[in-house]
Amino acid sequence: MKRFTRTRTRTLALTAAVLSGALVLAACGSDDKDKSSAQASTSASAPAAASALASASASASAGAFNDADVMFAQMMIPHHEQAVEMAKEAPTKGVDPEVKKLAATIEAAQAPEIKLMKGRLTAWGKPTSAPGGMNHGGGMMSEADMTAFKASTGADFDRRFLTMMIEHHNGAIAMAETELAQGVDPAARKLAEQIKSSQAAEVQQMRQMLAAKGGTTPSSPSMPGMNH
């Protein structure tokens, strides 16, 4: 009887030990699974977080601008507007087909740039016009200049157009160079590069056209644009 009791006791103890071990293993397995799941979740979210951070950094960088960028846009807008105003006179008052063609090219290029610069200023929360009393950059024509220009016709108009537009373009080029030296906004700098390149080429073209007409070509401005 005692032997049976001892055997049963050992059996019960062994069974309890096995059950206890199974529970411990199950718990460990559950913990490992939870840890693995958490690690997998963390690993999956890490690239997304890094991507979001990179995107935020890029967005912040793209939105960076300074006073030079603002001034460039505010002053180039009226400068372009005057060039477009001059170009619109050519179809009815000019006689040289090349002058009319150039005028159309200038209008087609600068009108969209005006909208681009206004949109940029609006995005920055800045006014689209320069503060009162600020010079709108080199090359701008006076009211008297514009009045005389609009009163001219024929060959006289063509010569005036070329002479005035050369000076006007040189002023825009100087303003673009100032932006490239001082500005930080990528879009504004890209536009400045575009203006400098395209208008420099047009200045050369107009100098040749004016020389062929016996006109005197104005010299490039010695002072940079965007003066207060």
Contacts in CASP RR format, 6 or more apart in sequence:
PFRMAT RR
TARGET T0000
AUTHOR 0000-0000-0000
METHOD contacts of the structure
MODEL  1
MKRFTRTRTRTLALTAAVLSGALVLAACGSDDKDKSSAQASTSASAPAAA
SALASASASASAGAFNDADVMFAQMMIPHHEQAVEMAKEAPTKGVDPEVK
KLAATIEAAQAPEIKLMKGRLTAWGKPTSAPGGMNHGGGMMSEADMTAFK
ASTGADFDRRFLTMMIEHHNGAIAMAETELAQGVDPAARKLAEQIKSSQA
AEVQQMRQMLAAKGGTTPSSPSMPGMNH
62 186 0 8 1.000
63 185 0 8 1.000
64 184 0 8 1.000
64 185 0 8 1.000
65 124 0 8 1.000
65 183 0 8 1.000
65 184 0 8 1.000
65 185 0 8 1.000
65 188 0 8 1.000
66 182 0 8 1.000
66 183 0 8 1.000
66 184 0 8 1.000
66 185 0 8 1.000
68 178 0 8 1.000
68 179 0 8 1.000
68 182 0 8 1.000
68 183 0 8 1.000
68 184 0 8 1.000
69 124 0 8 1.000
69 179 0 8 1.000
69 183 0 8 1.000
69 184 0 8 1.000
69 185 0 8 1.000
69 188 0 8 1.000
70 121 0 8 1.000
70 124 0 8 1.000
70 126 0 8 1.000
71 130 0 8 1.000
71 226 0 8 1.000
72 175 0 8 1.000
72 176 0 8 1.000
72 178 0 8 1.000
72 179 0 8 1.000
72 183 0 8 1.000
72 188 0 8 1.000
72 192 0 8 1.000
72 226 0 8 1.000
73 117 0 8 1.000
73 118 0 8 1.000
73 120 0 8 1.000
73 121 0 8 1.000
73 126 0 8 1.000
73 128 0 8 1.000
73 188 0 8 1.000
74 121 0 8 1.000
74 126 0 8 1.000
74 127 0 8 1.000
74 128 0 8 1.000
74 129 0 8 1.000
74 130 0 8 1.000
74 131 0 8 1.000
74 134 0 8 1.000
75 130 0 8 1.000
75 134 0 8 1.000
75 135 0 8 1.000
75 136 0 8 1.000
75 137 0 8 1.000
75 175 0 8 1.000
75 225 0 8 1.000
75 226 0 8 1.000
76 113 0 8 1.000
76 117 0 8 1.000
76 172 0 8 1.000
76 175 0 8 1.000
76 176 0 8 1.000
76 195 0 8 1.000
77 114 0 8 1.000
77 117 0 8 1.000
77 118 0 8 1.000
77 128 0 8 1.000
77 129 0 8 1.000
78 129 0 8 1.000
78 130 0 8 1.000
78 136 0 8 1.000
78 140 0 8 1.000
79 136 0 8 1.000
79 137 0 8 1.000
79 138 0 8 1.000
79 139 0 8 1.000
79 140 0 8 1.000
79 168 0 8 1.000
79 171 0 8 1.000
79 172 0 8 1.000
79 175 0 8 1.000
80 110 0 8 1.000
80 111 0 8 1.000
80 113 0 8 1.000
80 114 0 8 1.000
80 117 0 8 1.000
80 172 0 8 1.000
81 114 0 8 1.000
82 140 0 8 1.000
82 141 0 8 1.000
82 146 0 8 1.000
82 168 0 8 1.000
83 106 0 8 1.000
83 110 0 8 1.000
83 165 0 8 1.000
83 168 0 8 1.000
83 169 0 8 1.000
83 172 0 8 1.000
84 106 0 8 1.000
84 107 0 8 1.000
84 110 0 8 1.000
84 111 0 8 1.000
84 114 0 8 1.000
85 146 0 8 1.000
86 103 0 8 1.000
86 141 0 8 1.000
86 146 0 8 1.000
86 149 0 8 1.000
86 161 0 8 1.000
86 164 0 8 1.000
86 165 0 8 1.000
86 168 0 8 1.000
87 103 0 8 1.000
87 104 0 8 1.000
87 106 0 8 1.000
87 107 0 8 1.000
87 110 0 8 1.000
88 103 0 8 1.000
88 107 0 8 1.000
89 103 0 8 1.000
89 149 0 8 1.000
89 150 0 8 1.000
89 157 0 8 1.000
89 161 0 8 1.000
90 99 0 8 1.000
90 100 0 8 1.000
90 103 0 8 1.000
90 104 0 8 1.000
90 157 0 8 1.000
90 161 0 8 1.000
91 100 0 8 1.000
91 103 0 8 1.000
91 104 0 8 1.000
93 150 0 8 1.000
93 152 0 8 1.000
93 153 0 8 1.000
93 154 0 8 1.000
93 157 0 8 1.000
94 100 0 8 1.000
94 153 0 8 1.000
94 154 0 8 1.000
94 157 0 8 1.000
94 158 0 8 1.000
94 161 0 8 1.000
95 154 0 8 1.000
95 155 0 8 1.000
95 157 0 8 1.000
95 158 0 8 1.000
96 155 0 8 1.000
96 158 0 8 1.000
96 209 0 8 1.000
96 213 0 8 1.000
98 209 0 8 1.000
99 158 0 8 1.000
99 161 0 8 1.000
99 162 0 8 1.000
99 209 0 8 1.000
102 202 0 8 1.000
102 205 0 8 1.000
102 206 0 8 1.000
102 209 0 8 1.000
103 161 0 8 1.000
105 202 0 8 1.000
106 165 0 8 1.000
106 202 0 8 1.000
109 198 0 8 1.000
113 191 0 8 1.000
113 195 0 8 1.000
116 191 0 8 1.000
117 128 0 8 1.000
117 191 0 8 1.000
118 128 0 8 1.000
119 128 0 8 1.000
120 185 0 8 1.000
120 187 0 8 1.000
120 188 0 8 1.000
121 127 0 8 1.000
121 128 0 8 1.000
122 128 0 8 1.000
130 136 0 8 1.000
134 228 0 8 1.000
135 226 0 8 1.000
135 227 0 8 1.000
135 228 0 8 1.000
137 171 0 8 1.000
137 174 0 8 1.000
137 175 0 8 1.000
137 225 0 8 1.000
137 226 0 8 1.000
137 227 0 8 1.000
138 170 0 8 1.000
138 171 0 8 1.000
138 174 0 8 1.000
138 175 0 8 1.000
138 221 0 8 1.000
138 223 0 8 1.000
138 225 0 8 1.000
138 227 0 8 1.000
139 167 0 8 1.000
139 168 0 8 1.000
139 170 0 8 1.000
139 171 0 8 1.000
139 172 0 8 1.000
139 221 0 8 1.000
140 168 0 8 1.000
141 149 0 8 1.000
141 164 0 8 1.000
141 168 0 8 1.000
145 164 0 8 1.000
148 160 0 8 1.000
149 157 0 8 1.000
149 160 0 8 1.000
149 161 0 8 1.000
149 164 0 8 1.000
152 160 0 8 1.000
155 213 0 8 1.000
158 213 0 8 1.000
159 210 0 8 1.000
159 213 0 8 1.000
159 215 0 8 1.000
162 206 0 8 1.000
162 209 0 8 1.000
162 210 0 8 1.000
162 213 0 8 1.000
163 210 0 8 1.000
163 215 0 8 1.000
163 216 0 8 1.000
163 217 0 8 1.000
163 218 0 8 1.000
165 202 0 8 1.000
165 206 0 8 1.000
166 203 0 8 1.000
166 206 0 8 1.000
166 207 0 8 1.000
166 210 0 8 1.000
166 217 0 8 1.000
166 218 0 8 1.000
167 218 0 8 1.000
167 221 0 8 1.000
169 199 0 8 1.000
169 200 0 8 1.000
169 202 0 8 1.000
169 203 0 8 1.000
169 206 0 8 1.000
170 203 0 8 1.000
170 218 0 8 1.000
170 220 0 8 1.000
170 221 0 8 1.000
171 221 0 8 1.000
171 225 0 8 1.000
172 195 0 8 1.000
172 199 0 8 1.000
173 195 0 8 1.000
173 196 0 8 1.000
173 199 0 8 1.000
173 200 0 8 1.000
173 203 0 8 1.000
173 220 0 8 1.000
174 221 0 8 1.000
174 223 0 8 1.000
174 224 0 8 1.000
174 225 0 8 1.000
174 226 0 8 1.000
175 192 0 8 1.000
175 195 0 8 1.000
175 224 0 8 1.000
175 225 0 8 1.000
175 226 0 8 1.000
176 192 0 8 1.000
176 193 0 8 1.000
176 195 0 8 1.000
176 196 0 8 1.000
176 199 0 8 1.000
177 192 0 8 1.000
177 196 0 8 1.000
177 224 0 8 1.000
178 224 0 8 1.000
178 225 0 8 1.000
178 226 0 8 1.000
179 188 0 8 1.000
179 189 0 8 1.000
179 192 0 8 1.000
179 226 0 8 1.000
180 189 0 8 1.000
180 192 0 8 1.000
180 193 0 8 1.000
180 196 0 8 1.000
183 189 0 8 1.000
206 217 0 8 1.000
207 217 0 8 1.000
210 216 0 8 1.000
210 217 0 8 1.000
211 217 0 8 1.000
END
